[in-house]
């Protein structure tokens, strides 16, 4: 529904702005430029989708190897002690922890298609424990806010899009995205814990959250203290090492559990191919809307307003051209993805705005979509502070993404 209003809004606002430019400023080029953009962006959307097929097929195949090899179960066991403490209203060893931990583990690995059914099953289990069936429980809110914060180990689709667009190193955004999504998740956890009066200084919670935070802050301080050339070199090397190490671990675990590695690769690859084909009409549709919005001059007016504001504050404004991704992200995953690709088209995939757009895209999930789907599935009408907490996590993720991008890429 949100995407429907966004699409209509882009076209109507663009038409009104273009009409004003024609009537009051005599700009006779604006409507031909808008018309031309519909064809050029439709072509761009189709070409991106086709180019995406190979990379998405490969990485979805690799993810399937990890899934069948038991990586999800290992991650679930690893995070179980933390989750029993941040969900105090769920009885210990309750069956709902099973699908919940699997859902988070699959989201962490970027297995969105497999994670959603488990998420819905988790919501059903939490709804059975919920004493007020039309009002979101504390556990449901914590579960959804952690989902919307979008902590992801491997940003498969973003790396695939960057590869399609000819990035020199498609994985150079791997570490920045991991860092940005961690801060988003941490903000979501802290916000909900304050609302629910959860003791974050519990020994187990502090051990998990504190150690990870110290590691990440230490990493950022280190990267900030060395020359930009070294940041790029070390980041690229570490990212490649981690990614290849993860793939190797997936293969070794699959072999240990007697999984046919190649068949799993092909099975997951088929899903990746189908995803790439299915997104063509969605990607073309939203790219055309954003292209018309930009051709009318509206997007430039908005960006110029933000640029003036940040210049007044004395802040470097090179990130401003990537902000449409941040505006779209809470509302629509497809819209944010299209905004990211449109930034690639206008500024280049390896430009600073292109890299910032990539990190912004990976920093959080689509808050309103997730809340609508999961609460709708169990007929929750009163979501309480879920949207507020989710948007706080989004905001922190955006700020972190911009700052981290300056540390790594500027």
MOQUIFEN-V722224 format. One record per residue. N is the residue number from 1. RES is the residue in three letters. PSI is psi as a letter, one per 30 degrees, with the letter a starting at -180 (999 if undefined). Layout:
n = [N/N]
res = [RES/RES]
psi = [PSI/PSI]
This chain:
n = [1/2/3/4/5/6/7/8/9/10/11/12/13/14/15/16/17/18/19/20/21/22/23/24/25/26/27/28/29/30/31/32/33/34/35/36/37/38/39/40/41/42/43/44/45/46/47/48/49/50/51/52/53/54/55/56/57/58/59/60/61/62/63/64/65/66/67/68/69/70/71/72/73/74/75/76/77/78/79/80/81/82/83/84/85/86/87/88/89/90/91/92/93/94/95/96/97/98/99/100/101/102/103/104/105/106/107/108/109/110/111/112/113/114/115/116/117/118/119/120/121/122/123/124/125/126/127/128/129/130/131/132/133/134/135/136/137/138/139/140/141/142/143/144/145/146/147/148/149/150/151/152/153/154/155/156/157/158/159/160/161/162/163/164/165/166/167/168/169/170/171/172/173/174/175/176/177/178/179/180/181/182/183/184/185/186/187/188/189/190/191/192/193/194/195/196/197/198/199/200/201/202/203/204/205/206/207/208/209/210/211/212/213/214/215/216/217/218/219/220/221/222/223/224/225/226/227/228/229/230/231/232/233/234/235/236/237/238/239/240/241/242/243/244/245/246/247/248/249/250/251/252/253/254/255/256/257/258/259/260/261/262/263/264/265/266/267/268/269/270/271/272/273/274/275/276/277/278/279/280/281/282/283/284/285/286/287/288/289/290/291/292/293/294/295/296/297/298/299/300/301/302/303/304/305/306/307/308/309/310/311/312/313/314/315/316/317/318/319/320/321/322/323/324/325/326/327/328/329/330/331/332/333/334/335/336/337/338/339/340/341/342/343/344/345/346/347/348/349/350/351/352/353/354/355/356/357/358/359/360/361/362/363/364/365/366/367/368/369/370/371/372/373/374/375/376/377/378/379/380/381/382/383/384/385/386/387/388/389/390/391/392/393/394/395/396/397/398/399/400/401/402/403/404/405/406/407/408/409/410]
res = [UNK/UNK/UNK/UNK/UNK/UNK/UNK/UNK/UNK/UNK/UNK/UNK/UNK/UNK/UNK/UNK/UNK/UNK/UNK/UNK/UNK/UNK/UNK/UNK/UNK/UNK/UNK/UNK/UNK/UNK/UNK/UNK/UNK/UNK/UNK/UNK/UNK/UNK/UNK/UNK/UNK/UNK/UNK/UNK/UNK/UNK/UNK/UNK/UNK/UNK/UNK/UNK/UNK/UNK/UNK/UNK/UNK/UNK/UNK/UNK/UNK/UNK/UNK/UNK/UNK/UNK/UNK/UNK/UNK/UNK/UNK/UNK/UNK/UNK/UNK/UNK/UNK/UNK/UNK/UNK/UNK/UNK/UNK/UNK/UNK/UNK/UNK/UNK/UNK/UNK/UNK/UNK/UNK/UNK/UNK/UNK/UNK/UNK/UNK/UNK/UNK/UNK/UNK/UNK/UNK/UNK/UNK/UNK/UNK/UNK/UNK/UNK/UNK/UNK/UNK/UNK/UNK/UNK/UNK/UNK/UNK/UNK/UNK/UNK/UNK/UNK/UNK/UNK/UNK/UNK/UNK/UNK/UNK/UNK/UNK/UNK/UNK/UNK/UNK/UNK/UNK/UNK/UNK/UNK/UNK/UNK/UNK/UNK/UNK/UNK/UNK/UNK/UNK/UNK/UNK/UNK/UNK/UNK/UNK/UNK/UNK/UNK/UNK/UNK/UNK/UNK/UNK/UNK/UNK/UNK/UNK/UNK/UNK/UNK/UNK/UNK/UNK/UNK/UNK/UNK/UNK/UNK/UNK/UNK/UNK/UNK/UNK/UNK/UNK/UNK/UNK/UNK/UNK/UNK/UNK/UNK/UNK/UNK/UNK/UNK/UNK/UNK/UNK/UNK/UNK/UNK/UNK/UNK/UNK/UNK/UNK/UNK/UNK/UNK/UNK/UNK/UNK/UNK/UNK/UNK/UNK/UNK/UNK/UNK/UNK/UNK/UNK/UNK/UNK/UNK/UNK/UNK/UNK/UNK/UNK/UNK/UNK/UNK/UNK/UNK/UNK/UNK/UNK/UNK/UNK/UNK/UNK/UNK/UNK/UNK/UNK/UNK/UNK/UNK/UNK/UNK/UNK/UNK/UNK/UNK/UNK/UNK/UNK/UNK/UNK/UNK/UNK/UNK/UNK/UNK/UNK/UNK/UNK/UNK/UNK/UNK/UNK/UNK/UNK/UNK/UNK/UNK/UNK/UNK/UNK/UNK/UNK/UNK/UNK/UNK/UNK/UNK/UNK/UNK/UNK/UNK/UNK/UNK/UNK/UNK/UNK/UNK/UNK/UNK/UNK/UNK/UNK/UNK/UNK/UNK/UNK/UNK/UNK/UNK/UNK/UNK/UNK/UNK/UNK/UNK/UNK/UNK/UNK/UNK/UNK/UNK/UNK/UNK/UNK/UNK/UNK/UNK/UNK/UNK/UNK/UNK/UNK/UNK/UNK/UNK/UNK/UNK/UNK/UNK/UNK/UNK/UNK/UNK/UNK/UNK/UNK/UNK/UNK/UNK/UNK/UNK/UNK/UNK/UNK/UNK/UNK/UNK/UNK/UNK/UNK/UNK/UNK/UNK/UNK/UNK/UNK/UNK/UNK/UNK/UNK/UNK/UNK/UNK/UNK/UNK/UNK/UNK/UNK/UNK/UNK/UNK/UNK/UNK/UNK/UNK/UNK/UNK/UNK/UNK/UNK/UNK/UNK/UNK/UNK/UNK/UNK/UNK/UNK/UNK/UNK/UNK/UNK/UNK/UNK/UNK]
psi = [e/e/e/e/e/e/e/e/e/e/e/e/e/e/e/e/e/e/e/e/e/e/e/f/g/g/j/f/f/e/e/e/e/e/e/e/f/e/e/e/e/e/e/e/e/e/e/e/e/e/f/f/e/e/e/e/e/e/e/e/e/e/e/e/e/e/e/f/f/g/e/e/e/e/e/e/e/e/f/e/e/e/f/f/f/f/i/f/f/k/k/k/g/k/f/f/f/d/e/e/e/e/e/e/e/e/e/e/g/g/i/e/e/f/e/e/e/e/e/e/e/e/e/e/e/e/e/e/f/j/f/j/f/g/k/k/l/e/e/e/e/e/e/e/e/e/e/f/f/h/j/k/e/j/i/e/e/e/e/e/e/e/e/e/g/g/k/e/j/f/g/f/g/e/e/e/e/e/e/e/f/e/e/e/e/e/e/e/e/e/e/e/e/e/e/g/h/k/j/f/g/k/e/e/e/e/e/e/e/e/e/e/e/e/e/e/e/e/e/e/e/e/e/f/f/l/l/e/e/e/e/e/e/e/e/e/e/e/e/e/e/e/e/e/e/e/e/e/e/e/e/e/e/e/e/e/g/h/k/j/e/e/e/e/e/e/e/e/e/e/e/e/e/e/e/e/e/e/f/e/e/e/e/e/e/e/e/e/e/e/e/e/e/e/f/f/f/e/e/e/e/e/e/e/e/e/e/e/e/e/e/e/f/g/k/k/g/f/f/e/f/f/f/f/e/e/e/f/e/f/e/k/e/e/e/e/e/e/e/e/e/e/e/e/e/f/f/k/e/g/l/e/e/e/e/e/e/e/e/e/e/f/f/l/a/j/e/e/e/e/e/e/e/e/e/e/f/g/h/k/e/j/f/b/g/e/e/e/e/e/e/e/e/e/e/e/e/e/e/e/e/e/e/e/e/e/e/e/f/999]
